[in-house]
Amino acid sequence: MATKLCEFDPVLVEVVERALAPYRGKLSPELIEHMREEALVQMSTHPYPAALLGSIQQRPPPDESHEIARGGAPGSKEEAERGDRRESGRRRGRKG
């Protein structure tokens, strides 16, 4: 193998090895090695799989805990107290 497995992200290596598992014993070791190398190179350099890899990698936990604001604040204090919500997206009075 021209490239070593240690050159690639361990998550990517695990995904490729899992994908190749059904073919072990059915294909030659040389072909499995070629498929592994091609998959690792393509998935680590092509923008789409590289972005997917970034999304499945574990991230370290934050250094400190704090609240994060979610969404916008209610329009008025009265709405917040009553718990008024915006419409759910469907218009009333229309069927279908």
MOPAC internal coordinates of N, CA, C and O (Angstrom, degrees):
PM7 1SCF
backbone

  N    0.0000 0     0.00 0     0.00 0    0    0    0
  C    1.4498 1     0.00 0     0.00 0    1    0    0
  C    1.5155 1   108.68 1     0.00 0    2    1    0
  O    1.2310 1   120.54 1   -52.16 1    3    2    1
  N    1.3146 1   116.58 1   127.84 1    3    2    1
  C    1.4547 1   121.34 1  -177.52 1    5    3    2
  C    1.5259 1   111.58 1   -69.93 1    6    5    3
  O    1.2310 1   120.38 1   144.97 1    7    6    5
  N    1.3126 1   116.87 1   -35.03 1    7    6    5
  C    1.4600 1   120.77 1   178.29 1    9    7    6
  C    1.5167 1   108.90 1  -108.47 1   10    9    7
  O    1.2310 1   120.98 1   -32.91 1   11   10    9
  N    1.3227 1   115.73 1   147.09 1   11   10    9
  C    1.4625 1   120.12 1  -179.59 1   13   11   10
  C    1.5144 1   109.67 1   -96.52 1   14   13   11
  O    1.2310 1   120.88 1   -31.69 1   15   14   13
  N    1.3366 1   115.93 1   148.31 1   15   14   13
  C    1.4618 1   120.79 1  -179.57 1   17   15   14
  C    1.5196 1   111.63 1   -60.43 1   18   17   15
  O    1.2310 1   119.85 1   148.66 1   19   18   17
  N    1.3364 1   117.88 1   -31.34 1   19   18   17
  C    1.4625 1   120.34 1  -178.49 1   21   19   18
  C    1.5284 1   111.88 1   -67.30 1   22   21   19
  O    1.2310 1   119.79 1   166.16 1   23   22   21
  N    1.3402 1   118.01 1   -13.84 1   23   22   21
  C    1.4619 1   121.32 1   178.26 1   25   23   22
  C    1.5286 1   111.83 1   -76.81 1   26   25   23
  O    1.2310 1   120.02 1   166.45 1   27   26   25
  N    1.3303 1   117.57 1   -13.55 1   27   26   25
  C    1.4546 1   122.03 1  -174.92 1   29   27   26
  C    1.5165 1   111.25 1  -110.23 1   30   29   27
  O    1.2310 1   121.46 1   -20.18 1   31   30   29
  N    1.3087 1   114.81 1   159.82 1   31   30   29
  C    1.4595 1   121.58 1   178.01 1   33   31   30
  C    1.5266 1   109.34 1   -61.38 1   34   33   31
  O    1.2310 1   119.80 1   -45.99 1   35   34   33
  N    1.3344 1   118.00 1   134.01 1   35   34   33
  C    1.4672 1   120.26 1  -178.92 1   37   35   34
  C    1.5277 1   113.60 1   -59.59 1   38   37   35
  O    1.2310 1   120.09 1   147.66 1   39   38   37
  N    1.3230 1   117.43 1   -32.34 1   39   38   37
  C    1.4719 1   120.40 1   178.07 1   41   39   38
  C    1.5241 1   109.60 1   -65.28 1   42   41   39
  O    1.2310 1   120.31 1   137.06 1   43   42   41
  N    1.3204 1   117.02 1   -42.94 1   43   42   41
  C    1.4611 1   121.51 1   179.07 1   45   43   42
  C    1.5285 1   110.57 1   -64.69 1   46   45   43
  O    1.2310 1   120.18 1   136.57 1   47   46   45
  N    1.3168 1   117.27 1   -43.43 1   47   46   45
  C    1.4673 1   120.92 1   178.89 1   49   47   46
  C    1.5233 1   109.91 1   -60.20 1   50   49   47
  O    1.2310 1   120.41 1   137.34 1   51   50   49
  N    1.3240 1   116.81 1   -42.66 1   51   50   49
  C    1.4711 1   120.55 1   179.71 1   53   51   50
  C    1.5281 1   111.31 1   -62.66 1   54   53   51
  O    1.2310 1   120.26 1   137.19 1   55   54   53
  N    1.3274 1   117.11 1   -42.81 1   55   54   53
  C    1.4664 1   121.29 1  -179.95 1   57   55   54
  C    1.5268 1   110.43 1   -63.69 1   58   57   55
  O    1.2310 1   120.33 1   135.35 1   59   58   57
  N    1.3188 1   116.97 1   -44.65 1   59   58   57
  C    1.4689 1   120.78 1  -179.44 1   61   59   58
  C    1.5309 1   110.28 1   -66.26 1   62   61   59
  O    1.2310 1   119.96 1   137.24 1   63   62   61
  N    1.3168 1   117.68 1   -42.76 1   63   62   61
  C    1.4676 1   120.27 1   179.43 1   65   63   62
  C    1.5288 1   111.05 1   -62.38 1   66   65   63
  O    1.2310 1   120.58 1   140.58 1   67   66   65
  N    1.3276 1   116.50 1   -39.42 1   67   66   65
  C    1.4720 1   120.16 1   177.75 1   69   67   66
  C    1.5275 1   110.49 1   -64.55 1   70   69   67
  O    1.2310 1   120.48 1   141.28 1   71   70   69
  N    1.3320 1   116.70 1   -38.72 1   71   70   69
  C    1.4651 1   120.51 1  -179.89 1   73   71   70
  C    1.5319 1   111.47 1   -68.95 1   74   73   71
  O    1.2310 1   120.27 1   148.17 1   75   74   73
  N    1.3168 1   117.09 1   -31.83 1   75   74   73
  C    1.4678 1   120.69 1  -178.98 1   77   75   74
  C    1.5285 1   113.28 1   -83.41 1   78   77   75
  O    1.2310 1   119.78 1   163.97 1   79   78   77
  N    1.3173 1   118.02 1   -16.03 1   79   78   77
  C    1.4692 1   122.16 1  -174.92 1   81   79   78
  C    1.5322 1   113.89 1   -51.78 1   82   81   79
  O    1.2310 1   118.39 1   135.47 1   83   82   81
  N    1.3308 1   120.68 1   -44.53 1   83   82   81
  C    1.4719 1   119.53 1  -178.35 1   85   83   82
  C    1.5303 1   113.93 1   -65.23 1   86   85   83
  O    1.2310 1   119.93 1   162.23 1   87   86   85
  N    1.3329 1   117.73 1   -17.77 1   87   86   85
  C    1.4580 1   120.85 1  -176.09 1   89   87   86
  C    1.5246 1   113.14 1   -93.82 1   90   89   87
  O    1.2310 1   120.26 1   168.00 1   91   90   89
  N    1.3361 1   117.10 1   -12.00 1   91   90   89
  C    1.4663 1   119.84 1   178.67 1   93   91   90
  C    1.5290 1   108.85 1   -66.03 1   94   93   91
  O    1.2310 1   121.02 1   -46.80 1   95   94   93
  N    1.3120 1   115.66 1   133.20 1   95   94   93
  C    1.4623 1   120.55 1  -178.22 1   97   95   94
  C    1.5194 1   112.42 1    89.16 1   98   97   95
  O    1.2310 1   120.02 1   161.78 1   99   98   97
  N    1.3230 1   117.56 1   -18.22 1   99   98   97
  C    1.4667 1   121.15 1   178.76 1  101   99   98
  C    1.5242 1   111.06 1  -102.37 1  102  101   99
  O    1.2310 1   120.81 1   151.81 1  103  102  101
  N    1.3320 1   116.05 1   -28.19 1  103  102  101
  C    1.4608 1   121.45 1   179.17 1  105  103  102
  C    1.5191 1   109.11 1  -117.55 1  106  105  103
  O    1.2310 1   121.05 1   -18.69 1  107  106  105
  N    1.3170 1   115.61 1   161.31 1  107  106  105
  C    1.4646 1   119.54 1  -179.23 1  109  107  106
  C    1.5311 1   110.35 1   -68.00 1  110  109  107
  O    1.2310 1   120.10 1   -28.96 1  111  110  109
  N    1.3301 1   117.42 1   151.04 1  111  110  109
  C    1.4655 1   120.35 1   177.93 1  113  111  110
  C    1.5305 1   112.68 1   -58.57 1  114  113  111
  O    1.2310 1   120.77 1   146.88 1  115  114  113
  N    1.3273 1   116.14 1   -33.12 1  115  114  113
  C    1.4649 1   119.52 1   178.65 1  117  115  114
  C    1.5290 1   111.01 1   -65.50 1  118  117  115
  O    1.2310 1   120.82 1   138.69 1  119  118  117
  N    1.3333 1   116.03 1   -41.31 1  119  118  117
  C    1.4623 1   119.75 1   179.49 1  121  119  118
  C    1.5317 1   110.79 1   -68.26 1  122  121  119
  O    1.2310 1   120.14 1   139.89 1  123  122  121
  N    1.3224 1   117.33 1   -40.11 1  123  122  121
  C    1.4705 1   121.09 1   176.83 1  125  123  122
  C    1.5278 1   109.53 1   -60.49 1  126  125  123
  O    1.2310 1   120.82 1   136.10 1  127  126  125
  N    1.3271 1   116.03 1   -43.90 1  127  126  125
  C    1.4690 1   120.89 1   179.72 1  129  127  126
  C    1.5280 1   110.66 1   -61.88 1  130  129  127
  O    1.2310 1   120.58 1   137.40 1  131  130  129
  N    1.3266 1   116.50 1   -42.60 1  131  130  129
  C    1.4672 1   120.82 1   178.59 1  133  131  130
  C    1.5335 1   110.54 1   -63.73 1  134  133  131
  O    1.2310 1   120.68 1   135.21 1  135  134  133
  N    1.3231 1   116.30 1   -44.79 1  135  134  133
  C    1.4698 1   120.06 1   179.46 1  137  135  134
  C    1.5286 1   110.59 1   -62.45 1  138  137  135
  O    1.2310 1   120.06 1   138.91 1  139  138  137
  N    1.3333 1   117.50 1   -41.09 1  139  138  137
  C    1.4602 1   121.96 1   179.16 1  141  139  138
  C    1.5313 1   110.39 1   -61.21 1  142  141  139
  O    1.2310 1   121.17 1   131.10 1  143  142  141
  N    1.3171 1   115.37 1   -48.90 1  143  142  141
  C    1.4646 1   119.69 1  -178.11 1  145  143  142
  C    1.5270 1   111.20 1   -62.16 1  146  145  143
  O    1.2310 1   120.60 1   133.92 1  147  146  145
  N    1.3269 1   116.46 1   -46.08 1  147  146  145
  C    1.4664 1   119.94 1   179.35 1  149  147  146
  C    1.5261 1   111.64 1   -61.33 1  150  149  147
  O    1.2310 1   120.63 1   134.90 1  151  150  149
  N    1.3233 1   116.40 1   -45.10 1  151  150  149
  C    1.4683 1   120.00 1  -179.07 1  153  151  150
  C    1.5219 1   110.96 1   -63.11 1  154  153  151
  O    1.2310 1   120.17 1   135.74 1  155  154  153
  N    1.3311 1   117.28 1   -44.26 1  155  154  153
  C    1.4628 1   120.29 1  -179.33 1  157  155  154
  C    1.5244 1   111.88 1   -63.11 1  158  157  155
  O    1.2310 1   120.71 1   135.62 1  159  158  157
  N    1.3152 1   116.25 1   -44.38 1  159  158  157
  C    1.4664 1   119.56 1  -179.37 1  161  159  158
  C    1.5235 1   110.57 1   -66.43 1  162  161  159
  O    1.2310 1   120.33 1   131.48 1  163  162  161
  N    1.3275 1   116.96 1   -48.52 1  163  162  161
  C    1.4656 1   120.04 1  -178.23 1  165  163  162
  C    1.5242 1   112.12 1   -63.54 1  166  165  163
  O    1.2310 1   120.55 1   136.08 1  167  166  165
  N    1.3249 1   116.55 1   -43.92 1  167  166  165
  C    1.4621 1   119.63 1  -176.32 1  169  167  166
  C    1.5254 1   112.74 1   -74.04 1  170  169  167
  O    1.2310 1   119.71 1   160.82 1  171  170  169
  N    1.3097 1   118.16 1   -19.18 1  171  170  169
  C    1.4629 1   119.45 1   178.62 1  173  171  170
  C    1.5228 1   112.53 1   -94.03 1  174  173  171
  O    1.2310 1   119.83 1   165.75 1  175  174  173
  N    1.3388 1   117.93 1   -14.25 1  175  174  173
  C    1.4633 1   119.41 1  -177.89 1  177  175  174
  C    1.5230 1   113.96 1  -111.70 1  178  177  175
  O    1.2310 1   119.55 1   150.49 1  179  178  177
  N    1.3167 1   118.47 1   -29.51 1  179  178  177
  C    1.4627 1   120.78 1  -179.32 1  181  179  178
  C    1.5265 1   108.99 1   -72.46 1  182  181  179
  O    1.2310 1   119.42 1   -42.95 1  183  182  181
  N    1.3361 1   118.70 1   137.05 1  183  182  181
  C    1.4724 1   121.04 1  -174.64 1  185  183  182
  C    1.5275 1   114.87 1   -59.17 1  186  185  183
  O    1.2310 1   119.33 1   138.80 1  187  186  185
  N    1.3203 1   118.87 1   -41.20 1  187  186  185
  C    1.4648 1   119.86 1  -175.87 1  189  187  186
  C    1.5289 1   112.38 1   -67.05 1  190  189  187
  O    1.2310 1   119.08 1   125.94 1  191  190  189
  N    1.3516 1   119.36 1   -54.06 1  191  190  189
  C    1.4670 1   117.55 1   177.99 1  193  191  190
  C    1.5259 1   112.73 1   -64.60 1  194  193  191
  O    1.2310 1   119.99 1   147.93 1  195  194  193
  N    1.3298 1   117.62 1   -32.07 1  195  194  193
  C    1.4682 1   119.59 1   178.21 1  197  195  194
  C    1.5260 1   110.33 1   -63.51 1  198  197  195
  O    1.2310 1   120.20 1   142.16 1  199  198  197
  N    1.3389 1   117.23 1   -37.84 1  199  198  197
  C    1.4702 1   120.73 1   177.20 1  201  199  198
  C    1.5273 1   110.53 1   -67.73 1  202  201  199
  O    1.2310 1   120.29 1   140.02 1  203  202  201
  N    1.3299 1   117.05 1   -39.98 1  203  202  201
  C    1.4673 1   119.96 1   176.91 1  205  203  202
  C    1.5251 1   110.94 1   -62.99 1  206  205  203
  O    1.2310 1   120.72 1   139.15 1  207  206  205
  N    1.3107 1   116.24 1   -40.85 1  207  206  205
  C    1.4592 1   120.31 1   178.37 1  209  207  206
  C    1.5263 1   110.12 1   -60.72 1  210  209  207
  O    1.2310 1   120.73 1   137.62 1  211  210  209
  N    1.3162 1   116.22 1   -42.38 1  211  210  209
  C    1.4606 1   119.74 1   177.99 1  213  211  210
  C    1.5131 1   112.46 1   -61.17 1  214  213  211
  O    1.2310 1   120.45 1   147.92 1  215  214  213
  N    1.3291 1   116.75 1   -32.08 1  215  214  213
  C    1.4631 1   119.64 1  -178.52 1  217  215  214
  C    1.5287 1   112.81 1   -77.83 1  218  217  215
  O    1.2310 1   119.50 1   156.89 1  219  218  217
  N    1.3455 1   118.56 1   -23.11 1  219  218  217
  C    1.4633 1   119.40 1  -179.06 1  221  219  218
  C    1.5241 1   113.14 1   -98.07 1  222  221  219
  O    1.2310 1   120.44 1   170.79 1  223  222  221
  N    1.3142 1   116.77 1    -9.21 1  223  222  221
  C    1.4570 1   118.98 1   178.82 1  225  223  222
  C    1.5202 1   110.19 1   -69.69 1  226  225  223
  O    1.2310 1   120.80 1   -37.31 1  227  226  225
  N    1.3159 1   116.07 1   142.69 1  227  226  225
  C    1.4559 1   119.95 1   177.52 1  229  227  226
  C    1.5208 1   109.14 1   -73.89 1  230  229  227
  O    1.2310 1   121.83 1   -42.45 1  231  230  229
  N    1.3117 1   114.11 1   137.55 1  231  230  229
  C    1.4538 1   119.55 1   177.67 1  233  231  230
  C    1.5201 1   108.68 1  -105.19 1  234  233  231
  O    1.2310 1   120.32 1   -31.37 1  235  234  233
  N    1.3214 1   117.00 1   148.63 1  235  234  233
  C    1.4642 1   118.55 1   178.71 1  237  235  234
  C    1.5209 1   110.31 1   -66.62 1  238  237  235
  O    1.2310 1   119.91 1   -30.04 1  239  238  237
  N    1.3268 1   117.78 1   149.96 1  239  238  237
  C    1.4652 1   119.92 1   178.81 1  241  239  238
  C    1.5259 1   110.08 1   -65.69 1  242  241  239
  O    1.2310 1   120.02 1   -26.20 1  243  242  241
  N    1.3237 1   117.57 1   153.80 1  243  242  241
  C    1.4658 1   119.53 1   179.26 1  245  243  242
  C    1.5253 1   110.46 1   -62.91 1  246  245  243
  O    1.2310 1   121.08 1   -27.41 1  247  246  245
  N    1.3313 1   115.54 1   152.59 1  247  246  245
  C    1.4604 1   121.10 1  -179.78 1  249  247  246
  C    1.5181 1   112.45 1   -66.99 1  250  249  247
  O    1.2310 1   120.85 1   146.37 1  251  250  249
  N    1.3265 1   115.98 1   -33.63 1  251  250  249
  C    1.4576 1   119.27 1  -178.94 1  253  251  250
  C    1.5186 1   109.46 1  -141.85 1  254  253  251
  O    1.2310 1   120.91 1   -20.81 1  255  254  253
  N    1.2955 1   115.86 1   159.19 1  255  254  253
  C    1.4551 1   121.80 1  -177.93 1  257  255  254
  C    1.5200 1   109.70 1  -100.10 1  258  257  255
  O    1.2310 1   120.80 1   -43.15 1  259  258  257
  N    1.3174 1   116.08 1   136.85 1  259  258  257
  C    1.4565 1   120.97 1   174.62 1  261  259  258
  C    1.5208 1   108.73 1  -158.65 1  262  261  259
  O    1.2310 1   121.08 1   -16.79 1  263  262  261
  N    1.3326 1   115.54 1   163.21 1  263  262  261
  C    1.4585 1   120.40 1  -178.79 1  265  263  262
  C    1.5199 1   109.97 1   -79.78 1  266  265  263
  O    1.2310 1   121.57 1   -35.64 1  267  266  265
  N    1.3185 1   114.61 1   144.36 1  267  266  265
  C    1.4575 1   121.23 1   177.13 1  269  267  266
  C    1.5168 1   107.14 1  -117.64 1  270  269  267
  O    1.2310 1   120.52 1   -51.23 1  271  270  269
  N    1.3406 1   116.61 1   128.77 1  271  270  269
  C    1.4623 1   120.64 1   179.34 1  273  271  270
  C    1.5210 1   109.05 1   -67.70 1  274  273  271
  O    1.2310 1   120.40 1   -46.06 1  275  274  273
  N    1.3080 1   116.83 1   133.94 1  275  274  273
  C    1.4677 1   122.69 1   178.90 1  277  275  274
  C    1.5179 1   108.59 1  -117.23 1  278  277  275
  O    1.2310 1   120.09 1   -52.75 1  279  278  277
  N    1.3111 1   117.43 1   127.25 1  279  278  277
  C    1.4614 1   121.64 1   175.52 1  281  279  278
  C    1.5147 1   113.03 1    65.38 1  282  281  279
  O    1.2310 1   121.09 1     8.09 1  283  282  281
  N    1.3105 1   115.52 1  -171.91 1  283  282  281
  C    1.4555 1   121.20 1  -179.36 1  285  283  282
  C    1.5086 1   111.56 1   -93.34 1  286  285  283
  O    1.2310 1   121.34 1   -18.51 1  287  286  285
  N    1.3028 1   115.05 1   161.49 1  287  286  285
  C    1.4629 1   120.94 1   177.95 1  289  287  286
  C    1.5179 1   109.26 1   -79.57 1  290  289  287
  O    1.2310 1   119.33 1   -26.84 1  291  290  289
  N    1.3435 1   118.89 1   153.16 1  291  290  289
  C    1.4647 1   121.04 1   176.39 1  293  291  290
  C    1.5254 1   110.68 1   -58.97 1  294  293  291
  O    1.2310 1   121.26 1   -23.34 1  295  294  293
  N    1.3391 1   115.19 1   156.66 1  295  294  293
  C    1.4646 1   120.54 1  -175.84 1  297  295  294
  C    1.5102 1   114.30 1   -64.55 1  298  297  295
  O    1.2310 1   119.32 1   145.47 1  299  298  297
  N    1.3023 1   118.90 1   -34.53 1  299  298  297
  C    1.4621 1   120.39 1   179.75 1  301  299  298
  C    1.5189 1   109.42 1  -144.71 1  302  301  299
  O    1.2310 1   121.80 1   -15.39 1  303  302  301
  N    1.3145 1   114.16 1   164.61 1  303  302  301
  C    1.4615 1   119.34 1   179.49 1  305  303  302
  C    1.5295 1   110.58 1   -64.45 1  306  305  303
  O    1.2310 1   120.58 1   143.45 1  307  306  305
  N    1.3455 1   116.51 1   -36.55 1  307  306  305
  C    1.4623 1   120.35 1   179.38 1  309  307  306
  C    1.5306 1   110.78 1   -64.10 1  310  309  307
  O    1.2310 1   120.60 1   137.90 1  311  310  309
  N    1.3331 1   116.46 1   -42.10 1  311  310  309
  C    1.4652 1   119.88 1   178.53 1  313  311  310
  C    1.5241 1   110.48 1   -61.86 1  314  313  311
  O    1.2310 1   120.89 1   140.15 1  315  314  313
  N    1.3060 1   115.91 1   -39.85 1  315  314  313
  C    1.4566 1   119.95 1   180.00 1  317  315  314
  C    1.5206 1   110.63 1   -64.80 1  318  317  315
  O    1.2310 1   120.68 1   139.93 1  319  318  317
  N    1.3394 1   116.31 1   -40.07 1  319  318  317
  C    1.4596 1   119.93 1  -179.48 1  321  319  318
  C    1.5264 1   111.43 1   -69.98 1  322  321  319
  O    1.2310 1   120.42 1   142.59 1  323  322  321
  N    1.3598 1   116.80 1   -37.41 1  323  322  321
  C    1.4664 1   120.77 1   179.71 1  325  323  322
  C    1.5227 1   111.41 1   -78.17 1  326  325  323
  O    1.2310 1   120.67 1   155.96 1  327  326  325
  N    1.3190 1   116.33 1   -24.04 1  327  326  325
  C    1.4620 1   119.75 1  -177.01 1  329  327  326
  C    1.5156 1   112.24 1    83.22 1  330  329  327
  O    1.2310 1   119.80 1  -155.52 1  331  330  329
  N    1.3458 1   117.98 1    24.48 1  331  330  329
  C    1.4651 1   120.83 1   178.80 1  333  331  330
  C    1.5244 1   109.82 1   -60.57 1  334  333  331
  O    1.2310 1   121.88 1   -35.35 1  335  334  333
  N    1.3234 1   114.00 1   144.65 1  335  334  333
  C    1.4595 1   119.77 1   178.56 1  337  335  334
  C    1.5171 1   108.55 1  -126.42 1  338  337  335
  O    1.2310 1   121.63 1   -18.81 1  339  338  337
  N    1.2848 1   114.48 1   161.19 1  339  338  337
  C    1.4623 1   119.25 1   174.55 1  341  339  338
  C    1.5137 1   108.66 1   -75.06 1  342  341  339
  O    1.2310 1   120.86 1   -16.46 1  343  342  341
  N    1.3105 1   115.97 1   163.54 1  343  342  341
  C    1.4672 1   120.59 1   178.87 1  345  343  342
  C    1.5253 1   109.67 1   -59.57 1  346  345  343
  O    1.2310 1   120.91 1   -26.67 1  347  346  345
  N    1.3123 1   115.86 1   153.33 1  347  346  345
  C    1.4600 1   120.70 1  -175.54 1  349  347  346
  C    1.5219 1   113.35 1   -81.42 1  350  349  347
  O    1.2310 1   119.95 1  -178.11 1  351  350  349
  N    1.3145 1   117.69 1     1.89 1  351  350  349
  C    1.4528 1   119.38 1   178.45 1  353  351  350
  C    1.5143 1   113.22 1   109.02 1  354  353  351
  O    1.2310 1   119.08 1   160.16 1  355  354  353
  N    1.3173 1   119.36 1   -19.84 1  355  354  353
  C    1.4589 1   122.39 1   177.74 1  357  355  354
  C    1.5118 1   108.37 1   -97.99 1  358  357  355
  O    1.2310 1   121.11 1   -42.53 1  359  358  357
  N    1.2865 1   115.49 1   137.47 1  359  358  357
  C    1.4607 1   119.77 1   178.83 1  361  359  358
  C    1.5138 1   109.92 1   -79.95 1  362  361  359
  O    1.2310 1   121.54 1   -39.27 1  363  362  361
  N    1.2821 1   114.66 1   140.73 1  363  362  361
  C    1.4638 1   119.17 1   178.00 1  365  363  362
  C    1.5187 1   109.75 1   -78.62 1  366  365  363
  O    1.2310 1   121.08 1   -31.60 1  367  366  365
  N    1.3134 1   115.55 1   148.40 1  367  366  365
  C    1.4569 1   119.97 1   176.64 1  369  367  366
  C    1.5134 1   113.60 1    89.45 1  370  369  367
  O    1.2310 1   119.90 1   167.13 1  371  370  369
  N    1.3017 1   117.79 1   -12.87 1  371  370  369
  C    1.4643 1   120.72 1   178.21 1  373  371  370
  C    1.5047 1   109.16 1  -100.27 1  374  373  371
  O    1.2310 1   121.25 1   -40.10 1  375  374  373
  N    1.2903 1   115.22 1   139.90 1  375  374  373
  C    1.4595 1   120.03 1   177.07 1  377  375  374
  C    1.5201 1   108.09 1  -112.48 1  378  377  375
  O    1.2310 1   121.43 1   -34.10 1  379  378  377
  N    1.3348 1   114.87 1   145.90 1  379  378  377
  C    1.4504 1   118.65 1   174.26 1  381  379  378
  C    1.4151 1   111.90 1   110.61 1  382  381  379
  O    1.2310 1   120.10 1   180.00 1  383  382  381

